[in-house]
Amino acid sequence: MTLIGRTRARGVETLSLDAPERRNALSAALVAELADALSDAGRDTGVRAVVLTHTGNTFSAGADLRDPPAPDALVALLRQIVELPRPVVARVTGHVRAGGLGLLAACDIAVAAHTATFAFTEVRIGVAPAVISLPLLPRTDPRALARYYLTGERLDTTEATRAGLLTAAAEDVDDALAPILDGLRRSAPEALAETKRLLTARVLETFDRDADTLTALSARLFASAHAREGMTAFLERRDPEWVV
C-alpha cells in the first residue's frame, strides 16, 4: 500500500500524505516512505521545489499511536526536510495536530486554507512536543508557543500565521501558492540551495545541540504511565484520569 502520492508539474514535485483513513498519522511506514520520496526528490536535478500536502481533511494528526515511528526516525525526517537542497513548501487544506506541526515547521514555506486548524495536543495525552521542537523553537514566537504547547488549545490560521507556524493563509490555497511556486521556478537551482542553507543554519544548530536530548525525552515520556493512560483515554474517547 502506497502512503505517499507523487506527481510533478514544471519542476515542482508534489508529495501527498495519503493515509486519510488514519488521518495521515505519522506511522513508522509513512515516515519511512516519505523519507524515501524526499531522498529521490533531493537527488533529481529536474526537481526545483517540493510541495508537501495531503489527502483527506487532515494534513497529519501527529504520531500514529498504534504504530509510532521511533523518535530518532522522526528526527531524521525533520532534519531531512530542513537540509533538502530544494525548497519544501507545505500546502495545507485540513487540520494539523502534534507531530504534524513538526513537518509544517520543517518546511521552508507553509501556506494553509482558512479551514485549517492547529493544535499541540501532546500534553493532553501525557507527553510533550519534544522532537518537533527542533524546527519549531527557532522559527516561532516564543510567547505564542508557550501558550499553545502548555494548553493544547486550537489555533486558527490567523493565530498560526501570527505565531510563525504559517507563512500565509488564504481562502484558496492554490491561488496563494501560485506566485510562490512561480518565483521558485524562476530561481537558479544552485542559488536556491545556498539561500536555503543561509535560512536554515539556525535551525540545524538546534538539531546539532538538542536532538539527542529531545529524542531521549520523547522516548522516556512515551514509555511513562501518564502516556499509557493518556493514549488509552484518547483511543477510548474519554478524559484521562488527571482531568479536574
Summary of the structure (lengths in Angstrom):
residues: 244
radius of gyration: 17.2
end to end distance: 42.4
largest distance: 56.3
contacts: 831
relative contact order: 0.14
helix: 52%
strand: 18%
